[in-house]
Amino acid sequence: MKKFRAQPGFVVRAYRFALDPNAGQEHALRSHCGGARAAYNWAVGWVEASWWQRRAEESYGIGEAELTGWRPWSLPALRKAFNEAKHTDPRFAAWWADNSKEAYSTGLANASAAFDNYAKSKRGKRKGRAVGIPRFKSKRKARLACRFTTGTIRVEAGGRHVTLPRLGTLRTHEPTVKLLARVQAGTARILSATVRHERGRWFVSLQTEVKRDLVRVARPDTAVGIDLGIKTLAVMADSAGEIREVANPRHLSTALAELRRASRVVARRRGPDRRTGQKPSRRWEKADTARSRVHHRVANLRQDALHKLTSTVAAEYGTVVVEDLNVAGMLRNRRLARHIADAGFGEIRRQLDYKVKRNGCRVVAADRWFPSSKTCSGCGVVKAKLPLHIRTYRCDACGLVIDRDANAARNLAALAAAAATGTGVAGDQGAQAPKPRGADQKTRTTLPSRKARQGRAGGATLPHQRQQETRDRTQTEALTPW
């Protein structure tokens, strides 16, 4: 299926608004989302039925040429088969006409994408974890969502309502004047709308094609290096010598006491049990909703704080240097996983990538093994070891004494000038990333094992370079941002 591409000078952007539907409109919203779920389950069952039939026929010794044919899972094929089945299938015949055709198209499109992902993963053409066979969606656990691509989709002139196919005019909880002004000026065009139930509320996301407005940043010739951490969320050092710190709000840690109380209330209620088929009580559902409200508030506060931070950085600096952190690996540390997840390192990187480029600036990602904390920002000497509990950097060569995070931020800022010359910055074509000993290799003296034997997998001695203690060394060129 051909992907949509925005016309030159335009970008695709989503505007998300909370809805305030009445009782009838909320019933219609749930009906549409339920129709999408039912269509998805029908498509999964329809495609997999041919798989099981072929497997059964093979067990009977039937030849390959006589086996039941494979059913296609492309979106046009699923639409054609569903339109033929909905009139006679007792699961849809009585109520399918109550919803818009877009509800069923949403479920069929999701099923087609799920089968595509499974096929690509099976062939090794999809990155990430292996994707299994699509499964049926539960009525109780499935996320309520429905997408509209055709029909009447518009923002009303009053700035407080949106109109969707078959659902009519819905009131929004917040004004839509920003999108309305762009639509009236001809600089935006609504492409589709997605309604979704999240965190106890209904939201509508309007996907639009918006004219790209390049905003000149306040300091286009200034580069900034951002060092992320737990004690301090971000330490920013720019090429002008200014160092700023952004405190870590620790939203989850602040709400842990309230979360514990809400969890104790949930534990005292009669909850669901899949083994015995026990259904949750009304009091358990109310307590679980109250606990979920705490989690949702923490997520909203974190998202708001990160957006404010990244928007401030993108509006001020012309070049932003960030670290290529292995966040997934850092989350395996059981002592720091909760604090790292609460800080949102990956989300900061994601937001900076598109916000900085939106203003016509650039993002430079330092190599993952670049020793930003171990390198002296004054003379360029690299320490062999710098444990995490040492928060002050002391250079033995030049005597520089500086905060550990501030030193790392200054080294990152210095990489902005070196990005164009190829000094190990990720994204620079042909660059060889520096991998100093102490960053990705063992730095302590390794003694050969007494039980080591020649030819054994674990008994071979390490190379001569790794058996010696790594000492401080000086780089060929000191990275100085000013």
N, C-alpha and C positions, 0 to 999 in steps of 0.2 A: 504494500500500500504506500502510495507516494506521500511523503511527509510535507507538511505545510512549511513554507519559507516566507518570511516577511519581506516585503518589498524594500528596496534600498532606502536607507534613511529611517526605517522603522524597526522597532523591536517588539517582541511579544512580552506582555506584562500582565500580571493578574492583580485584580482589585478584589479584596475580600471584605465582606460586610456581614455582620451578625443580623439575623432576622428576628422579627417579633410576630410570628404567625398566630392567628386565632385557632380555635379548636378545630374547625372544619379544615383549615389550611394545613394544620399539622397532621391531621388524619390523611389528607391527600399526599403530603410529603412522605409519610411512612408507607403509604400504599405504593407510590412510585419506587421507593427504595426496595420495598419488598418484591415488586415486580422485577427489578434488576437482579436481585438475588435468585429469584425463581428461574429466570431465564439463564442465568449462569449455571445453576445446578442442572437444568435441562440439557444445556450444551455439553457439560462434562459427562453426563450420563449417556447422551446420544453418541458422542465420539468414542467413549470407552466401551460401549456395548459391542462395537465391531471388534475391538481388541480381545475382549473375553470370548466372543464367538469364534474368532480365529484360533484362540488357544484351545478351546474345547474341540474344535474340528481337527486340530493337529493331534490331540490326544487319541482321536479315533482312527488316525492313520490316513486322513484325507490328504491328497497331494496339494502342492502349492498352487497349481493352476485352478483347482476347484474350491479353494478357500474363499470365504466371504471377503469382499473388497474392503479396503480401508476407507473409512469415512473422513472426508476432509474437514479441517477445522479453520479454514480461512473465514473471515467475517462475511463475505458475500454468500458463501456456501451455508454458513450457520443461519444467516437471515432467511435464505430461501427455504431451508428445512423447517425453521421455526414457524414461518408464516403458513406453511402447509399443516403443521401439527397443532397450532393453537386453536383451530376451529373444532377439532375432534378430541384433542387430549382433555380428559376430565380435570386435569390440574389447572387448565387455563380457560376452558370454554366458557365458564360461567362469569368470569370477571376480567378477562384480558382487555376488554374494550373500555374499562374504567380509567385506564392510565394512558399516558402518551406513549407513542411508539418509541420515543427516545429512551424510556425506562428499560424496555427489553433490549434495545440496541446497546445500552450500557453494559448489561450483563453479558451479552454475546461478544462484545468487543473485549471485555475483560477475560472471558474464557479463551478467545482466540489468542490473546497475548500470553496467557498462562501456558497454553500448549506450545506456542512458539518458544518461550523461555525454556520449557522442559526439553524440547527437541534440540535447541542450541546447546544447552548444558550437557545433554547426553553426547553430543558430537564433539564437545570440547571447544565450542565456538563462543562461549559466554564466560565472561570473567566473574570472579567471586565464587561463592559457595555453590555446591551442586544443587540444582533445583529438581524437586521430585515431581511426581505425577500430580496434576491438579486434583484437589479434593473438594467435596461438597461443602458449602457454607452453611453454618448452623444458623437457625432463625434467632437464637438468643444471643449469639456472640458475633455475628457478622456486622461489620460496620455499615451504617446506613449512608448510602451515597448514590447519587444519580446525576448523569451528565446530559445536558441538552445542547445539541449542535444545530438544530434547525427549528423553525417556527419563530414566534414572537419573543425576542429577547431584547429588552431595552431598559433603560433607566428613565423613570418618569420625570417630568419637568419640575415637580416640586422638590426633588432632591432627597426624598425620604421613602421612595418606593421603587421596586423593581418588578417587571412583568416577565413571567416565564410561561412556556406553553402548558396548557391544560391546568396549570396551578393558578393562573390569574395574577393579580397585582398583590404583592407581598410588601408589608412595611418593614423597613430596615431599622435596626436599633441605632445606627449612626448615619449621619448625612452622607450622601453620595455626590456632593456638589463638585468634588475634584474631577471625578470621572465624567460627570454631566457636562462640565465646562469644556472638557476636551472633546467630547462627542459633538457638542453643539458647534465647536470651532472647527471641526473637521480634521482634528489631529489624532483622533482615536476611533477605532472601529471594533465593536464587540464581536468576537468570534464564537464563543461558547460560554455556557454557564454550568457550574457544578454545585449542587446542593449537598451538604454533608452535615451529619449530626455528630458533634464533638463536644465533650465536656459538658453535657447537659443542655446544649444550645444548638440551634440550627444556623448554619453559615452558608452563604452563597459566594462563590468565587467566579468572577467574570474575567475570562481570558480575552484580552484585547490586543489589537495591533496599534501601538502608540508611536507617534513620531518621536524619534530620538533627539533629546535636547542635551547638547553638550554644555555642561556647566564648568566654567573655569574655576579651578581650585584656588584656594587662598595663597598657597605657596607652591607653585608648580615646579620650581627648581630645587626644592628641598626634598631630601630622602629621609625616611624614618625607618628605624629597625625596631621591631616589636618582639620582645621576649615574654612569652606566656608562662605563668606559674600559678601555684596554688596559694602561697602566702600573699602575693600580690598578683592580681589577675593579669595585668599587662604593665610592662616597663617599656616606655618609648623613648628612644634617643634619636634625635635628628642630626642631620649633617651640619647644623649650625651650632651644635654643642649643647642644646637644651635637652634635659632629661625630665620626663614626667612619669608619674605612677598612677595607675588606676586600681583602686582597692577592689578586692574580691568581695562581692556582696554576700556570697555563701547563702543563697536562698534556701537550699535544701537543709543545710545545717541549722538554720534559724527556725525552720518549721518542723524539725524532728520531734520536739516535745509534743506539739499539737498532733502530729502524725501518729505518735505512739498511743496517745489517748484515743484517737479515732480507731486505731487498729485493735485496741483492747475491747472497744465496744463491739466491733465486728466479730471478734473471736467469741464473744459471749452470746451471740445470736445463733439461731439454727440456720446454717448455710447449706449450699447445695452439696450433694455427694453423688458423683457419677457411678460409684460402685453399687450403691443401693438404690439409685434412682430417686433419692430424696430431693425435693424441691425447696428452694430457700423461702424463708418466711418473709412477710412484709417488713418486719422490723429489721431483718438482716439486709434487705434491699435498701432501706432508708439509711442504715448505718454505712453500708458500702458506698452509697451515693455521697454521704458526707465525707468519707475518707477520700473518695476520688476528687471531691471538690478541693481538698487540700493539695493533692498532687497537681491538679490543673492550675491552681493559683501559683504554685511554685514554677511551673512551666511557663506561664504567662509572664511572670516577673523576670525570669531568666531571659526569655526571648526579647522582652522590652529593653533590658539592660544591654544585651549584646547588640541589638540594632542601633541603639544610641551610640555605643562605642564605635562600631564599624562605620556608621554614617559620619561621625565626627572626623575620623581618620581619613575617610575617602574624600571629604570636602576640603581638607587642608593640605595634604601632601601630594606631590606629583609622582613619587615612587615609594612603594611600601615593600619592605623586606620582611618576610616571615620565615619561620622554620618549617621544614617538612617533617612534622612530628609523626611518630608511629603511635597514634592514639589507641588503636586496637591492642597493640602490645602493652602500652602503659596501663590499660584497664585490667590487665592480668595481675597487676600488683594488688593483692588483697588489702593492703594497708592504705593505699592511695586511690583505689578505684572510685570510691564514692565521691571523693573530693575532685578528682579529674573529670568525672562525668558531670558534676555540679557546675564546674567552671565552663564547660562547653568549648573546648579547644577546637574540635573539628568544625563546629558551627561558625566560630570566628573566622576560620580560614575560608569557609565556603562563602560567607557574606562578603568578605573583603575581595574575593576573586571577581564577583560580578559588580560590586559597587564601585570599585576603583576603575575597572575597565569601562563602566558606564560613563565616567567622567573623562574618558580619553587618557587616563594615566596607566601605569603598569604595576604589576605585582611580581616581585622577584622572590622565588622560593630557594632558600639556602639548602645546600645538600644536607641530607639526613645525618651524615657523619662529620659535618663541619663543627670543629670544637669551639663554639661561640663562648662557652663559659670558661674554658681552660686557656684561651688565648688572651694575652695581655693587650688591651686596646691602646696602650701607649707605645710599646716597643715591639710587639708581635711575638714574644716568647710564649711557647705552648707548655703548659704544665703537664707532667706525666699523669698525675691524679688530682682530682678535686672532688672529694666526697660531697654528698648532697647536704650534709649537716653543716658544712662550712659555708656561711652566708657572706663572708667578706673575702674578696680576692686580694691577695698580696703578691706582688711580683718580686721575685728574688733578684731580677736583673736590673730593673730601673727603680724599684722601690714604690711603685704605684699601689695605693691602697684605695679600693673602690668597692662598692656593693657588687655582689656577684651578678645579680640580674642586670644592673646598669652596665656593667662591663660587657655582658653578652649582647645587650641592645646596641651598644656602640660598635661592636664587631659586626653585627648584622647590618647596621647602617653603612658601614664601610664597604660592604659587598655591593651596594647599589652602583658605585662607580666602577667596580671590577666586573660587573655583569656583562658589559659589552666586550670585554677583553678576554673572557673565557678563563675564569679562575675557580671553577668548580661550582658554579651556581646552577641549580637545576633549571632546565629549560634552555640553557645556552648550548647551541649545537656544537658538537665537537669538544666540549669542555671535559676535562678530566677532574673529577671531584677529589679533593684532598681527603685522604683517609689516614690521619695521623695515628700512630700507635698510642693506645690509651683510649681511643674512641670506639673502635670496633674489634680490638684484639686484646689479648691478655697482656698486662703490663708488669705483673710480678714475676719474680724469678721462678721458673718451672723446673723442678728437679726430676730426673728420670726415676721411674718407679723401680723398686727393688725386684719386683716380679716381672719386669719388662723383659721380653724375649724378642729376638729379631724375627720378624714375620708376623707377630701377633697384631691384631687390630688396635688394641689399646696400649701396646707396649712400645711402639715406635717413638723415638725421641723427637722432640720438636726441633724446628730449624734453629740454627745458631742465633739468629736475630731475636727469636722469641724467648730464648733462655737467658738473655741478658736483661738487666733492669733498664727500662726506658727512662732516659733522663730528659731534662728540659732541653728544648732545641729552639733555634731561631728560624723563622721563616725567611725565605729569600727576599720577600718584600713585605714590609709592615703594612697592614691594612689600616690606614688612617683616614677617617672621613673628613677631616678638616686640617 
